[in-house]
Amino acid sequence: MTTFRTIPASKHIALVAHDNRKDELLEWAVVNKEALSMHHLYATGTTGKLLEGHLGQPIKKLLSGPLGGDQQLGAMIAEKKIDVVIFFWDPLSAQPHDPDIKALLRLCVVWNIPLACDSATADFLFTSPLMSGEYLSRQSDFTEYLSRKL
């Protein structure tokens, strides 16, 4: 059974970047500063500090990714507190918190959260007319899964 969740016009957006992708995310965010100003922003650790300085907009800062920020973000997704994730992750470098990264990406799919992992996808996402209005997001019904007998 499918249910729906209304994603508001003013979305709760998580911005995350690995060290080798921080400059790319900063550049993208500055270009999209006006569009981002219409939304509530969240970011992990250093990325949040950098973005806040460049955007002049308050950002709810979580812990650094390797220190639990990715898991904090994953919990917020599961609690339906995040509507969109922009995560410029580094596919070419080993990360000490790789299991957390995979879990975060998995949760985006489980909860049907729009996810951009590069500037091209983020551009497509932000130029979509769906970004500026309410959106009914399909949500899987996990009642049966949650009520199974172990």
ROSE-4610 file (N, C-alpha, C; in Angstrom, 1 decimal, always signed):
// ROSE-4610
residu = [M/M/M/T/T/T/T/T/T/F/F/F/R/R/R/T/T/T/I/I/I/P/P/P/A/A/A/S/S/S/K/K/K/H/H/H/I/I/I/A/A/A/L/L/L/V/V/V/A/A/A/H/H/H/D/D/D/N/N/N/R/R/R/K/K/K/D/D/D/E/E/E/L/L/L/L/L/L/E/E/E/W/W/W/A/A/A/V/V/V/V/V/V/N/N/N/K/K/K/E/E/E/A/A/A/L/L/L/S/S/S/M/M/M/H/H/H/H/H/H/L/L/L/Y/Y/Y/A/A/A/T/T/T/G/G/G/T/T/T/T/T/T/G/G/G/K/K/K/L/L/L/L/L/L/E/E/E/G/G/G/H/H/H/L/L/L/G/G/G/Q/Q/Q/P/P/P/I/I/I/K/K/K/K/K/K/L/L/L/L/L/L/S/S/S/G/G/G/P/P/P/L/L/L/G/G/G/G/G/G/D/D/D/Q/Q/Q/Q/Q/Q/L/L/L/G/G/G/A/A/A/M/M/M/I/I/I/A/A/A/E/E/E/K/K/K/K/K/K/I/I/I/D/D/D/V/V/V/V/V/V/I/I/I/F/F/F/F/F/F/W/W/W/D/D/D/P/P/P/L/L/L/S/S/S/A/A/A/Q/Q/Q/P/P/P/H/H/H/D/D/D/P/P/P/D/D/D/I/I/I/K/K/K/A/A/A/L/L/L/L/L/L/R/R/R/L/L/L/C/C/C/V/V/V/V/V/V/W/W/W/N/N/N/I/I/I/P/P/P/L/L/L/A/A/A/C/C/C/D/D/D/S/S/S/A/A/A/T/T/T/A/A/A/D/D/D/F/F/F/L/L/L/F/F/F/T/T/T/S/S/S/P/P/P/L/L/L/M/M/M/S/S/S/G/G/G/E/E/E/Y/Y/Y/L/L/L/S/S/S/R/R/R/Q/Q/Q/S/S/S/D/D/D/F/F/F/T/T/T/E/E/E/Y/Y/Y/L/L/L/S/S/S/R/R/R/K/K/K/L/L/L]
num = [1/1/1/2/2/2/3/3/3/4/4/4/5/5/5/6/6/6/7/7/7/8/8/8/9/9/9/10/10/10/11/11/11/12/12/12/13/13/13/14/14/14/15/15/15/16/16/16/17/17/17/18/18/18/19/19/19/20/20/20/21/21/21/22/22/22/23/23/23/24/24/24/25/25/25/26/26/26/27/27/27/28/28/28/29/29/29/30/30/30/31/31/31/32/32/32/33/33/33/34/34/34/35/35/35/36/36/36/37/37/37/38/38/38/39/39/39/40/40/40/41/41/41/42/42/42/43/43/43/44/44/44/45/45/45/46/46/46/47/47/47/48/48/48/49/49/49/50/50/50/51/51/51/52/52/52/53/53/53/54/54/54/55/55/55/56/56/56/57/57/57/58/58/58/59/59/59/60/60/60/61/61/61/62/62/62/63/63/63/64/64/64/65/65/65/66/66/66/67/67/67/68/68/68/69/69/69/70/70/70/71/71/71/72/72/72/73/73/73/74/74/74/75/75/75/76/76/76/77/77/77/78/78/78/79/79/79/80/80/80/81/81/81/82/82/82/83/83/83/84/84/84/85/85/85/86/86/86/87/87/87/88/88/88/89/89/89/90/90/90/91/91/91/92/92/92/93/93/93/94/94/94/95/95/95/96/96/96/97/97/97/98/98/98/99/99/99/100/100/100/101/101/101/102/102/102/103/103/103/104/104/104/105/105/105/106/106/106/107/107/107/108/108/108/109/109/109/110/110/110/111/111/111/112/112/112/113/113/113/114/114/114/115/115/115/116/116/116/117/117/117/118/118/118/119/119/119/120/120/120/121/121/121/122/122/122/123/123/123/124/124/124/125/125/125/126/126/126/127/127/127/128/128/128/129/129/129/130/130/130/131/131/131/132/132/132/133/133/133/134/134/134/135/135/135/136/136/136/137/137/137/138/138/138/139/139/139/140/140/140/141/141/141/142/142/142/143/143/143/144/144/144/145/145/145/146/146/146/147/147/147/148/148/148/149/149/149/150/150/150]
x = [+0.8/+0.0/+0.9/+0.5/+1.3/+0.5/+1.3/+0.7/+1.5/+1.1/+1.7/+2.1/+3.1/+3.6/+3.7/+3.1/+3.2/+4.6/+5.3/+6.6/+6.2/+6.5/+6.1/+6.9/+6.4/+7.1/+8.5/+8.5/+9.8/+10.4/+11.3/+11.8/+12.9/+13.1/+14.2/+15.3/+16.4/+17.4/+18.7/+19.2/+20.5/+21.6/+22.7/+23.8/+25.0/+25.6/+26.8/+27.8/+29.1/+30.1/+31.4/+32.0/+33.3/+34.3/+35.5/+36.5/+36.9/+37.0/+37.4/+36.3/+35.1/+34.0/+33.4/+34.0/+33.5/+33.5/+34.6/+34.7/+33.6/+33.4/+32.3/+30.9/+30.7/+29.4/+29.3/+30.4/+30.3/+30.0/+30.7/+30.5/+29.0/+28.5/+27.1/+26.2/+26.4/+25.5/+25.6/+26.7/+26.8/+26.0/+26.1/+25.3/+23.8/+23.5/+22.0/+21.6/+22.4/+22.1/+20.7/+20.2/+18.8/+17.8/+17.9/+17.0/+17.1/+18.3/+18.5/+17.9/+17.9/+17.4/+15.9/+15.2/+13.8/+13.5/+14.6/+14.4/+15.2/+14.9/+15.6/+16.8/+18.0/+19.2/+19.8/+20.3/+21.0/+22.3/+23.3/+24.6/+25.4/+26.3/+27.2/+28.4/+29.0/+30.2/+30.8/+32.0/+32.7/+31.9/+31.2/+30.5/+29.5/+28.8/+27.9/+28.5/+29.7/+30.4/+30.8/+31.3/+31.7/+30.5/+29.5/+28.3/+27.7/+27.6/+27.0/+27.8/+29.1/+29.9/+29.7/+29.6/+29.4/+28.0/+27.0/+25.6/+25.0/+25.6/+25.0/+23.6/+23.3/+22.1/+22.3/+21.4/+21.6/+21.5/+22.4/+22.3/+22.4/+21.5/+21.5/+22.6/+23.7/+24.9/+24.8/+25.1/+25.1/+26.6/+26.9/+28.3/+28.9/+30.2/+31.0/+30.6/+30.6/+30.1/+30.8/+32.1/+32.8/+32.5/+32.1/+31.8/+30.3/+29.5/+28.1/+27.1/+27.6/+26.7/+25.9/+26.5/+25.7/+24.6/+24.9/+23.9/+22.8/+23.2/+22.2/+21.2/+21.8/+21.0/+20.1/+20.7/+19.8/+18.6/+18.8/+17.7/+16.7/+17.2/+16.2/+15.4/+16.0/+15.3/+14.2/+14.6/+13.6/+12.5/+12.8/+11.8/+11.0/+11.3/+10.6/+10.8/+12.0/+12.4/+13.3/+13.7/+14.5/+13.7/+13.6/+12.9/+13.7/+15.0/+15.9/+17.3/+18.1/+19.5/+20.4/+21.3/+22.4/+23.6/+24.2/+25.3/+26.4/+27.4/+28.5/+29.5/+29.3/+30.2/+31.3/+32.4/+33.6/+33.7/+33.4/+33.4/+34.8/+35.8/+37.2/+38.1/+37.6/+38.4/+37.8/+38.5/+38.0/+37.7/+36.6/+36.1/+36.0/+36.5/+36.5/+35.0/+34.1/+32.7/+31.8/+32.5/+31.8/+30.4/+30.4/+29.1/+28.0/+28.4/+27.4/+26.9/+27.8/+27.5/+26.5/+26.8/+25.9/+24.5/+24.5/+23.2/+22.4/+23.1/+22.4/+21.8/+22.6/+22.1/+20.9/+21.0/+19.9/+18.7/+18.8/+17.6/+16.9/+17.7/+17.1/+16.2/+16.6/+15.8/+14.6/+14.8/+13.7/+12.6/+13.0/+12.0/+11.6/+12.1/+11.8/+12.2/+13.4/+13.9/+14.7/+14.4/+15.2/+16.7/+17.6/+19.0/+19.8/+20.7/+21.6/+23.0/+23.8/+25.2/+26.2/+25.8/+26.7/+26.0/+26.8/+26.2/+25.2/+25.4/+24.4/+23.0/+23.0/+21.8/+21.1/+22.0/+21.5/+20.8/+21.5/+20.9/+19.5/+19.4/+18.2/+17.1/+17.5/+16.6/+16.1/+17.0/+16.6/+15.9/+16.1/+15.3/+14.0/+13.7/+12.4/+11.3/+10.1/+9.0/+8.6/+8.9/+8.4/+9.2/+10.3/+11.1/+10.4/+9.6/+9.0/+7.6/+7.0/+5.7/+5.6/+4.4/+4.2/+4.3/+4.6/+4.8/+4.3/+3.4/+3.0/+3.9/+4.7/+5.7/+5.1/+5.3/+4.8/+5.7/+5.1/+5.8/+5.3/+6.3/+5.9/+5.3/+4.4/+3.8/+4.5/+5.2/+6.0/+5.3/+4.0/+3.2/+3.4/+3.3/+3.5/+4.9/+5.8/+7.2/+7.4/+6.9/+7.1/+6.3/+5.2/+4.4/+4.7/+5.8/+6.1/+6.6/+6.3/+6.8/+8.2/+9.0/+10.4/+10.6]
y = [-1.2/+0.0/+1.2/+2.2/+3.5/+4.6/+5.3/+6.5/+7.7/+8.9/+10.1/+11.0/+11.8/+12.8/+14.1/+15.2/+16.5/+17.1/+17.4/+18.1/+19.6/+20.4/+21.8/+22.6/+23.8/+24.6/+25.0/+25.4/+25.7/+24.4/+23.8/+22.5/+22.5/+21.4/+21.2/+20.4/+21.1/+20.6/+20.3/+19.1/+18.8/+18.9/+19.6/+19.8/+19.2/+18.2/+17.5/+17.4/+17.4/+17.2/+16.6/+15.7/+15.1/+16.2/+16.0/+17.0/+17.4/+16.3/+16.6/+17.2/+17.3/+17.9/+19.1/+19.6/+20.8/+22.0/+22.2/+23.4/+23.4/+22.2/+22.1/+22.4/+21.9/+22.2/+23.7/+24.3/+25.7/+26.5/+26.2/+26.9/+26.8/+25.5/+25.3/+26.1/+26.1/+26.8/+28.3/+28.8/+30.3/+30.7/+29.9/+30.1/+30.0/+29.1/+28.9/+29.5/+30.5/+31.2/+31.7/+32.3/+32.9/+31.8/+30.7/+29.6/+28.9/+28.8/+28.1/+29.0/+30.3/+31.2/+31.0/+30.3/+30.0/+28.8/+28.1/+26.8/+26.8/+25.8/+25.6/+24.6/+25.1/+24.3/+23.7/+22.5/+21.6/+21.2/+21.0/+20.5/+19.8/+18.9/+18.3/+19.2/+19.1/+19.7/+20.9/+20.7/+21.7/+22.3/+21.4/+21.9/+23.0/+22.8/+23.8/+25.1/+25.1/+26.3/+27.0/+26.3/+26.9/+27.5/+26.8/+27.3/+28.5/+28.5/+29.6/+30.9/+30.8/+31.9/+32.4/+31.5/+31.9/+32.4/+31.8/+32.1/+33.2/+33.5/+34.5/+34.1/+32.8/+32.3/+31.3/+31.3/+30.3/+28.9/+28.0/+26.6/+25.8/+24.9/+24.0/+23.0/+23.2/+22.3/+21.1/+19.9/+18.7/+18.4/+17.2/+16.8/+16.6/+16.5/+16.1/+14.7/+14.4/+13.1/+11.9/+11.9/+10.7/+10.7/+11.8/+11.8/+11.6/+11.2/+10.9/+11.8/+12.8/+13.7/+13.0/+12.0/+11.2/+10.5/+9.9/+9.2/+10.1/+11.3/+12.3/+12.6/+12.8/+13.1/+12.0/+10.8/+9.6/+9.5/+9.8/+9.8/+10.9/+12.0/+13.1/+12.7/+12.0/+11.5/+10.5/+9.5/+8.5/+9.2/+10.3/+11.1/+12.0/+12.0/+12.9/+14.4/+14.7/+16.1/+16.7/+15.8/+16.3/+15.9/+16.9/+16.7/+16.5/+17.0/+16.9/+16.8/+16.0/+15.8/+16.1/+17.0/+17.3/+16.8/+15.8/+15.1/+14.9/+15.8/+15.6/+14.7/+13.4/+12.5/+12.1/+11.7/+11.4/+9.9/+9.5/+8.0/+7.5/+8.3/+7.8/+7.7/+8.2/+8.1/+7.3/+6.4/+5.6/+6.6/+6.3/+7.1/+6.3/+6.8/+6.0/+5.7/+6.4/+6.2/+5.8/+5.0/+4.5/+3.8/+2.9/+2.3/+3.3/+4.4/+5.5/+6.2/+6.4/+7.0/+6.1/+4.8/+3.9/+3.8/+3.9/+3.9/+5.1/+6.3/+7.5/+7.5/+7.0/+6.9/+5.9/+4.8/+3.8/+4.4/+5.2/+5.8/+6.8/+7.5/+8.4/+7.7/+6.5/+5.7/+5.1/+4.6/+4.0/+5.0/+6.2/+7.2/+8.1/+7.8/+8.5/+10.0/+10.2/+11.6/+11.9/+13.0/+13.5/+13.6/+13.1/+13.0/+13.4/+14.4/+14.8/+14.6/+13.9/+13.6/+14.3/+15.2/+16.0/+17.2/+18.2/+19.5/+19.4/+18.5/+18.4/+17.9/+16.9/+16.5/+17.5/+18.2/+19.3/+20.4/+20.7/+21.7/+21.3/+20.0/+19.5/+19.6/+19.2/+19.2/+20.6/+21.5/+22.9/+23.7/+23.3/+24.0/+23.3/+22.2/+21.6/+22.5/+22.6/+23.4/+22.8/+21.5/+20.9/+21.4/+22.1/+22.7/+23.9/+24.6/+25.8/+25.7/+24.5/+24.3/+23.1/+22.8/+21.6/+20.4/+19.3/+18.1/+16.9/+16.1/+14.8/+13.7/+13.3/+12.3/+10.9/+10.0/+8.6/+8.0/+7.4/+6.8/+5.3/+4.4/+3.0/+2.9/+2.0/+1.7/+0.5/+0.8/-0.2/-0.9/-0.7/-1.3/-2.8/-3.5/-4.9/-5.3/-4.6/-4.9/-4.7/-3.6/-3.2/-4.2/-4.7/-5.6/-7.1/-7.4/-8.8/-9.4/-10.7/-11.4/-11.9/-11.7/-12.1/-13.4]
z = [+0.0/+0.0/+0.0/-0.8/-0.9/-0.1/+0.6/+1.2/+0.6/+1.1/+0.5/+1.7/+1.4/+2.4/+1.6/+2.2/+1.5/+1.9/+0.9/+1.0/+0.8/+1.7/+1.6/+0.6/+0.2/-0.8/-0.3/+1.0/+1.6/+2.2/+1.5/+1.8/+2.8/+3.5/+4.4/+3.6/+3.3/+2.4/+3.2/+3.0/+3.6/+2.5/+2.9/+2.0/+2.7/+1.9/+2.4/+1.3/+1.7/+0.8/+1.4/+0.8/+1.2/+0.9/+1.6/+1.5/+0.0/-0.8/-2.2/-3.1/-2.5/-3.3/-2.6/-1.5/-0.8/-1.7/-2.5/-3.4/-4.4/-4.9/-6.0/-5.4/-4.2/-3.5/-3.2/-2.7/-2.4/-3.7/-4.8/-6.0/-6.5/-6.4/-6.8/-5.9/-4.6/-3.6/-3.9/-4.1/-4.4/-5.6/-6.7/-7.9/-7.6/-6.7/-6.4/-5.1/-4.7/-3.4/-3.2/-4.3/-4.2/-4.0/-4.8/-4.6/-3.3/-2.8/-1.5/-0.3/-0.5/+0.5/+0.8/-0.1/+0.1/+1.0/+1.4/+2.0/+3.4/+4.2/+5.4/+5.1/+5.5/+5.2/+6.4/+6.2/+7.1/+6.5/+7.3/+6.7/+7.8/+7.3/+8.3/+8.5/+9.7/+10.1/+9.4/+8.9/+8.2/+7.0/+6.3/+5.1/+5.6/+6.7/+7.2/+7.5/+8.1/+8.5/+7.2/+6.2/+5.0/+4.2/+4.1/+3.4/+4.1/+5.4/+6.1/+5.8/+5.8/+5.5/+4.1/+3.1/+1.7/+1.4/+2.1/+1.7/+2.5/+3.7/+4.6/+5.0/+5.1/+5.6/+6.7/+7.7/+8.8/+8.3/+8.8/+8.4/+9.7/+9.9/+11.0/+10.8/+11.7/+11.5/+12.4/+11.8/+12.4/+12.7/+13.3/+13.5/+12.2/+12.2/+11.0/+10.6/+9.3/+8.9/+9.6/+9.6/+10.3/+11.8/+12.4/+13.8/+14.2/+13.1/+13.4/+12.6/+11.9/+11.2/+10.1/+9.4/+8.4/+9.1/+10.2/+11.0/+11.5/+12.0/+12.4/+11.2/+10.1/+8.9/+8.5/+8.6/+8.3/+9.2/+10.5/+11.5/+11.1/+10.7/+10.3/+9.1/+8.1/+7.0/+7.4/+8.3/+8.8/+9.6/+10.2/+11.0/+10.1/+8.8/+7.8/+8.1/+8.5/+8.8/+7.6/+6.7/+5.5/+4.2/+3.3/+2.1/+0.9/+0.9/-0.3/+0.3/-0.4/+0.0/-1.2/-1.0/-2.0/-1.3/-1.8/-1.2/-2.3/-2.3/-3.3/-2.6/-2.8/-2.2/-3.2/-2.6/-3.4/-3.7/-4.9/-5.3/-5.5/-5.5/-5.8/-4.6/-3.4/-2.2/-1.2/-0.5/+0.6/+1.7/+2.4/+3.5/+4.8/+5.9/+7.1/+7.6/+7.1/+7.5/+6.3/+5.4/+4.3/+4.6/+5.6/+5.9/+6.2/+6.9/+7.2/+5.9/+5.0/+3.7/+2.9/+2.9/+2.2/+2.8/+4.2/+4.9/+4.6/+4.5/+4.2/+2.8/+1.8/+0.5/+0.4/+1.1/+1.2/+1.8/+2.8/+3.5/+2.5/+1.7/+0.7/-0.2/-0.6/-1.5/-0.7/+0.5/+1.3/+1.5/+1.8/+2.1/+0.9/-0.3/-1.5/-1.4/-1.0/-0.9/-2.1/-2.8/-3.9/-3.5/-4.3/-3.9/-5.1/-5.0/-6.0/-5.5/-6.3/-5.9/-6.7/-7.6/-8.4/-8.8/-9.4/-9.7/-10.8/-11.8/-12.9/-12.4/-11.5/-10.9/-10.0/-9.2/-8.4/-9.2/-10.4/-11.3/-11.8/-12.3/-12.7/-11.6/-10.4/-9.3/-9.0/-8.9/-8.5/-9.6/-10.8/-11.9/-12.2/-11.5/-11.6/-11.0/-11.7/-11.1/-9.7/-9.5/-8.2/-7.0/-7.2/-6.1/-5.5/-6.2/-5.7/-5.1/-5.2/-4.7/-3.8/-3.3/-2.5/-3.4/-2.9/-3.7/-2.8/-3.5/-2.8/-3.1/-2.1/-2.3/-1.9/-2.8/-2.5/-1.4/-0.5/+0.6/+0.7/+0.8/+1.0/+2.4/+2.5/+3.8/+4.4/+5.5/+6.2/+7.3/+7.4/+8.5/+8.6/+7.5/+7.5/+8.0/+7.5/+7.8/+9.3/+9.8/+11.2/+12.2/+11.7/+12.6/+12.4/+11.7/+11.5/+12.8/+13.0/+14.2/+14.0/+14.9/+14.8/+15.5]
